[in-house]
Amino acid sequence: MGRVRTKTVKKASRVIIEKYYTKLTHDFDTNKRIVDEIALIPTKRLRNQIAGFITHLMKRIEKGPVRGISIKLQEEERERRDNYMPEISEVDPSQIGTLDVDPTTAKLIEQLGLNIPHEVKKR
């Protein structure tokens, strides 16, 4: 079974990641040396725990956003996704010349009496 990480380890790791994200990697030994340089940590054991949790979080960050960590790169990526506007709209009728539909959909359009101004072509 694993060990419980204390609040101190988690908070220190999150702060270090926010400030030094570009220097950190997915390698424990590298992160251990970086933590040793940038932070004043009283014991070797605590330093290793923080470096281990940083390594764990870095792997999670690679997969997607992590709660409690605000990285400028993550925020920019999220904004880019939220503000995405496609070049050609799939639903704008003025952009669509003919609409290719299967026979079942064409029958449904006729039964509903939808006023589609553009051509509906059956496959």
N, C-alpha and C positions, 0 to 999 in steps of 0.2 A: 504494500500500500504506500501511497505517497505521503508527503508531509504537508501540514497546514502552513501556508505562508502568512506571516504576520502583516499587520497594517503598515508597519514601518518599511518592510521590504517592498510591498506593493506601491506605496506612495513614492518612495525614493526612486523606484524603477520608472514609474510614470513621468516623474519630473525630469529624470535624466533623458528619457526617450524624447520628450518634448523639446528639450534644449539641444541635444546632441544627436538627433536622429540620423543626420548624414554620416556621422563617424561610425555608428554602430552597425554590426553585421549579424549573421545567423550563426556565428561561431562563438562558443562560450569562452574560449581562451582569449580571443581578440577582445571581446566585450569585457572580460575580467581586467585586462591591462588598461583599457580605456577608462573603466570605472575607477581603477586605482589612481589614474592620473587626474581625473576631473573632480573627484569627490573625496572628502575627508571622512573615511569610514573607520570606526575604531577597531574593528576586529576583522581578521581574515575570513572567518566563517560568514559574517554578515556581508562582506564584500562578495563572496562567492554566491551567496543566496541571491543578492541583488543582480549580479551578472547573469545567473541562471534564469531568473524571472524576466530579465531584459531580453535574453535570447528567446525565451518562450513567447513573449509579447511581439517580438520582431517577426517571428514566424506567423503569428496570428494576423499582424498588420498586413503582411504580404497577401493574405487571403481576402481581407476586407477590412472595413473600419472596425476599430475596437473601442468599446465604451470606456470613457474616462480619459482618453488620450486625444488631444487636439493637435494635429500636425497640419501645417500649412498646406503641404502637398495633398493630404486627404481632403481638406476643405475645398481646395481648388478643383480637385477631381469631382467632388460631390456637386459643386456649383456648375461645373461643365456638364454633368449629366442632367441636372435640373433644368438648365437653360438650353438644352439641345433642341434645335429646330431643323427638321429635315428639309432638304432642298426641294423635293417634290412631295407634295402631300398625297397620301393614299386616299383620302376621303373628300378632297376638294373636287366638285364636279366639273369646274372649269378646266382643270388639269387633265381630266380623264376624257379620252376620245370615245372609245368603245369599251363596254364592260363585258368581259367574258364570263359567262355563268353556265353552270350545268343545267340540264333540262328541269330538274326539280326546283331549283332556285328561280328559273324563268317562270315556271308555272305559279310559284308562290307570289312572285311580283305581279303577275296578271290577276291572280285571285284577290290580292290585297288592294289592287287598283292604285298602286304607287305611281306618282307622276315623276318619272325619271326623264329629264329632258334629253339625255344622250342615248345613243344607240345601245341596246342590250343584245349581245350576240350569244347565241346558244352554241355550246361545243358539240 
